[in-house]
């Protein structure tokens, strides 16, 4: 059994499996123990650490552009590895398109967009690194077509974002923001803000990756009953997180709280629309800390106005920053300015993890947490290199 087949069998990303079995420091002890036990169960033998495929050539004297601010600890990693960096912030598309030709790699957070124009303007760009999870600000299709690795740091913000989702759940259940605003206006309306006890309530988690799994774990510890919807979730992963897997409609029909944890892509855009909102109970709440665009905002606004659901909490929006919005008129919605990953710990972890991954890429060709290229072990690399080089040469005739 190879890495890809084993990872698919246990429902875990191949790069996470590889790093867990090779004792990478960014993987928790619990995850390492679980994956090691599953490897024994399925008689899977781990190869050496993940490294790049033969079509990517790494040279010395690389230079990285840091386009969004990252922590000092992350900068020290590049200095220690003797990798040259330039820090240039708040660049627009035209400015980036002009200077990108000078760089072998670029680090971004959520502010900077790496567009098709920027990618096509690059001359030697090998890697685009997102210090965080979402890569919807990167034109992945253009990067892949040009052979550029796109990587992120998925574990770095998982706990923090999950905590924010649970915080919003508490805020909805106990009406905390609304009570605060009322009292700040010198109005004592205790009876108006009677809330819910969350114990034994049902939370439906849509998407059970790193963040969704953390939400499940916290919710269970708080005494909530958990349902999950994720078409890619294996039976082994379901057993591991000890949750009940159901259809999307069933989850929406019976959940008291619905929490979204999906990437934004063609298949998930507007996954929650007027039709889906009508399935939900009038007493239920919906929370989105994942990506704007998962919920049709016009349909949600109408549902909140009509009181067809009890309320909502949004940390992400289709267009950010959120300026003029009809949501501002409502008294049954909580809005936060994309704070899911905004803790000191998460921001530092994301930057450090991406700095280590980029350093490994430029020092020995390792690809870790790539979202457009598969991590390949050293042993597999040796057997694949001749064929990959052949494909590369044949492709040049096209």
Secondary structure, DSSP 8 states (H G I E B T S, - for coil): --HHHHHHHHT--HHHHHHHHTT-TTS-HHHHHHHHHHHHHTT----S-EE--TT----SS-EEEE-S---HHHHHHHHHTT-EEEE--S--HHHHHHHGGG-SEEEE-SS--B-HHHHHH-SS--EEEESSS--TTB-HHHHHHTT-EEEE-TTTTHHHHHHHHHHHHHHHHHTHHHHHHHHHTT---GGGG-----TT-EEEEE--SHHHHHHHHHHHHTT-EEEEE-TT--HHHHHHHT-EE--HHHHHHH-SEEEE----STTTTTSB-HHHHHHS-TT-EEEE-S-TTSB-HHHHHHHHHTTSSSEEEES--SSSS--S-GGGG-SSEEE-SS-TT-SHHHHHHHHHHHHHHHHHHHHH----SBSSS--EEHHHHHHHHHHHHHHHHHHTT-
